[in-house]
Amino acid sequence: MSLTKEMKARRAKELLEDDVFLEAVAQVKEGLVEQWSQTKPSDTETRENLYYRDRGLDEILTQLRILIYDWNVQKQRKNKTRT
């Protein structure tokens, strides 16, 4: 079954308000920073890998926010056409 925009937005909102999910995200980010801080100056490949992992996590969070935003815009447009 394909999810509607509303269903996706609601689920995204649930995730972004879920304390366990947010704690897991924070722990991953802290771990990436910790690993990065322990790299040698010459270990640019590892630092770049850690950077891309952090950016990937940020992209996931951004996409969840976009799902919510898009649904809110769609709701506002529907409300304007009804009046």
N, C-alpha and C positions, 0 to 999 in steps of 0.2 A: 504494500500500500504506500502510495506517495503521500508525503506530508504536505499540507497546505502551508502557505506563508505564515498564517496565524499560528499553526501548530509549531512550526520551526521557531518563530519568535518567542512563543511561550516557553518552549524547551530551552532556548538560548538564555532567556531571562532566569529560568530556574537554575541553570548552571552557573550563571554569573552571580547569583545570590546564594549559592550553595557553599556553606562554610568549609565543608570537606574539600570540595573542588578548589576553592580559593586557597586553602591551606596547602594543598598539593602543588598548585602553581607556584606559590611563594617558596615552598621548599625546593622545588626544581630550580627556580631562579637563584635562590641562595646558594645552592649546590654548584651551579654554573659559575657564579662569581667566585666562590671558594676555589674551584678548580682553576679558574683563570688566574687568580692571584698567586697560585703556586707554580705557574709555568715559568720556565727559564726565559730570559729575554730573547734567546735565539729560537724559541719554540713558537714561531708565528703560526705554523699550521694548526697546532692544537688550539691556540687562542682564536684563530679564525673559525675553527670548527665550533668552539664554544659560543662564539658570537652568533653564528648562523643558527645554532640550536635555540639560543635566546630569542632571536628574531622570529624563528618559526613559532615559538610559543606565543609571542606577541601577535603574530598574524592570526593565530587561532582565536585569541581573545578579541581581536579587531573584527574578525568575521562574525563572531557571535554578536557583537554590538551592532554590526551592520544589519544582521537579520532583524534585530529588534527595531532599529531605526527605520528600515524599509517598511516594516509592517505598520509602524506608527504613521509614517507618511501616507501609506495606502489608506489607513483608517481616516485620516484627516481629509484626504481627497474625497472619499466616499461621503463623509459627513457634509462637505461643502456642496457636493452635487445634490444632496437630499434637501438642502434648504433653498 
